Amino acid sequence: MIIDLSPIVRDDGLNDWGLVEKVIRAWREQRDAKAVFYGVADNSLWHCLDEAGRRALNDLTRRGSARSVPFADPDIIELAEQHPDAVVVTRDSYRDLRRDHPWLQGSDRFFSPIYSDGKVTFERLDMAPIDESEMSMRVEAALLKPKGLNSPEARRILDSEWSCANSDCVWGALPVIDQDPEYRDGVVLCPDCGGRADRVGAISHTREVVVFLGGEEIHRFTVADGVRIIVGRVRGAYRYDVRDVLDTSHTALVSRDHLAVSNINGSLFVEDLGSKNGTNLSHDGATTALEPNVRQRIFQGTRISLAKGTFQLRRSGRKRVRARWAPDLSTPPWAIPNKEQA
Ligand SMILES: [Zn+2]
């Protein structure tokens, strides 16, 4: 079973990790006692969790049973494609991904949890096929007016990355807002807290870094143009803290400020910050140690290794997903279910 963690945890604004545990328990009791679970979270979920929730998410990640990425939806659908026997527990019917993944149309593999009287049951999600021409119309219409972006001038803000400076906001601690911003009276706003958003860089220059733990992908984070992220044993803005994912013995091999990953005009660079145990770079079968305090460009296929290779980074080839849309299903003809296929 693949679990879309963010909507489950954030159900009814509860931000309760316990819901994930309830869902897993209920599935094992009612459907499949031997079910294996894998969770996918949006990077923003972390900031909605309390201490216990964060520990639980970290535990799952470390055991190779969860990962956190900027946008969970495409990851979930790719995983479901790789595991055709798996079901997906979610609240989403992935209408915006139907064109790229036609098997979603009419699929019976998607379930939503229902909570009543302290019990969890499951309902199969209606994945009734959407007509191709209707889908195109919906995509176009939605792109024209998400959140006030209804003029060509306003839509140009989607060419940039934005950040939120509000420390109480889910996006406040992250280098970029992984969602479309809002636009009102000529001002760009954070879609979550409504505070003023600051421009970070050109979205076409945004790059994504994939984190591997023991060979398993556990995280993806975005590095926007002009942004520098430090990997090490310190928490904070513009930092990736390895203590969240490595065990104690491997954490000890990582320095406080171990490695910097930076994006300069869309090129990705790494720099060992004079770490005690060093950093390795592998490309085309050759491995070299990074020279301290020298910036080195990384290309696709390059692997950066710390902590005796347990912790690795590589550049993702994936394009930035933006301008997402949610269809309005209350407006005909989209409200009419397709009876033959439902
Ligand atoms: Zn905000």
Boltz pocket constraint, residues with backbone or C-beta under 6 A from the ligand:
constraints:
  - pocket:
      binder: B
      contacts: [[A, 164], [A, 165], [A, 166], [A, 169], [A, 170], [A, 171], [A, 172], [A, 190], [A, 191], [A, 192], [A, 193], [A, 194], [A, 195]]
      max_distance: 6.0
